[in-house]
């Protein structure tokens, strides 16, 4: 088998190796002979999935890793990855979050992390992300993001898709104000925050896609209406809401979103709402395939996804 591989020209080996994870390259080919070692040393823009810390591998390859996926609680020194462009953290530690700084990984283009448990670390990371601390960053899935004390960030003009979780719905207008070119925003609200204080901002944001999950019923229909005022150009929206009159929500959507052409939902309707289904479907073409099913106490659950 090895003799057949060794018969391949370097150009073909380069092409094949670009599709392999760095760990597989290291375990399969490093140390076979000088030729393979030289080829591996010349590879760039490598991808590495880490499930444990391997100092020997990192000594050889770290400076040429462009995409790093970390799936371990072991501490990883990110400063080794001087050319890192994409970082995915499945198991987030305080040390890992603290290391995600512009001076450590200045070339970062894509960032995805699991829920950050440490308030101050996630606050600092959000400050860097939404204040253009990472000038090359284009998409960010940040997990938990806390509202800054100043209730504002400076501009981060080149972020396009953003995904966050937060205990405060004010995170939505703050992100919109910080990211004027944002095209896709996904927000999940958690906790039991019953004091909603959405600002009166003069936003006319070009956002096209919006996903909003409020499984605890924190926001009222009035709050949803205020959020939609900030982003009248939405074309595709997905809503997961709890105890909401679907008929009134539908009226609000068509009143605020004149460009809407795709609507996905999972909505638990308030018990005192019983609008006729045919009338709801007739409100807008986006609702034509709407379905519902009833659970305890006659509460209806609306969705337009096939079971």
Residue, then its C-alpha position, 0 to 999 in steps of 0.5 A: x500500500x505504501x509503495x503505491x502511495x509513494x509512486x504518486x507525484x507530489x502534485x497529486x499528493x498535495x491535492x489529496x492531503x488538502x482534504x484530510x484532517x491534520x491529525x490524520x496526516x500526522x498519524x498516517x504519514x509523518x515520519x514515513x520518510x523525508x519526502x513525506x515530511x517535506x510535503x507535510x511541512x509545505x502544506x498550508x490552510x490546514x484543518x484540525x479537529x482536536x479531541x485531546x492536546x497533542x504537543x508533538x502535532x502542534x509543534x509541526x503544524x500549528x502555524x499552518x492551521x487555518x481551521x481549528x475545531x476543539x472538542x476537548x476540555x484540555x487547555x489549548x494555547x491558541x497563540x500557537x495558531x498564528x494563521x487561524x481563520x476559523x475557530x469552533x469550540x464545542x466545549x468552552x472553558x474560561x481559558x479558551x474564551x479569554x484567549x479569543x482576543x484580536x492580538x492572539x488570533x487577528x486573522x479570525x474570519x469565522x467563530x463558533x462557540x458553545x454557551x459561554x458560562x463566564x459573564x466577564x469573559x463573554x462580555x469582553x468577547x462580545x465587545x471585541x466582536x461587535x466593536x470591530x476588534x476582529x476586522x476580518x471576522x465575517x460570521x459569529x456564533x457566540x453562544x451567550x452574550x450579555x448586554x454591555x453596561x453601556x448598552x452600546x457597542x461601536x461599529x462592526x461593519x463586516x459581520x453578515x450572519x450572527x447567532x447569539x443567546x441572551x437573557x435580554x431582548x435588547x440584544x437585538x437592536x444593539x446588534x443591529x445598530x452595531x452591524x449595519x451590513x448584517x444579513x442574517x440574525x439568530x437570537x434565542x432568549x432565555x431566563x425569566x426577565x419580565x422587564x422589557x425595555x426596548x429602546x426607541x431607535x431610528x433603525x431601518x436595518x437591511x436585515x433579510x433573515x431573522x430567527x427568534x426563539x422565545x420559548x419562555x414567553x418573555x416577550x409580548x406581542x407589543x415587544x415583537x412589534x417593536x423589534x420588527x420596526x427595527x428591521x422592515x426589510x426582512x424577507x425570511x423569518x422563523x419565530x418560536x414563541x409561547x402564549x401568543x395570539x397567532x392571528x394578531x401576530x400574523x396581522x403584525x407581520x404583514x403590517x411591518x414586513x412588506x417583503x416577507x416571502x418565507x415564514x417558519x414557526x412553532x408558536x404556542x397560542x394563548x388559550x383565549x385565542x381561537x381564530x378560524x384557521x382558514x381566515x388565518x391562512x388567507x391573511x398572507x401567502x406565507x401562511x397557506x401551509x400553516x398547520x396546528x395541533x391541540x394539546x392540553x386545555x385546548x391550547x393550539x400549537x402552530x407550525x408550517x413544518x411537515x411532521 
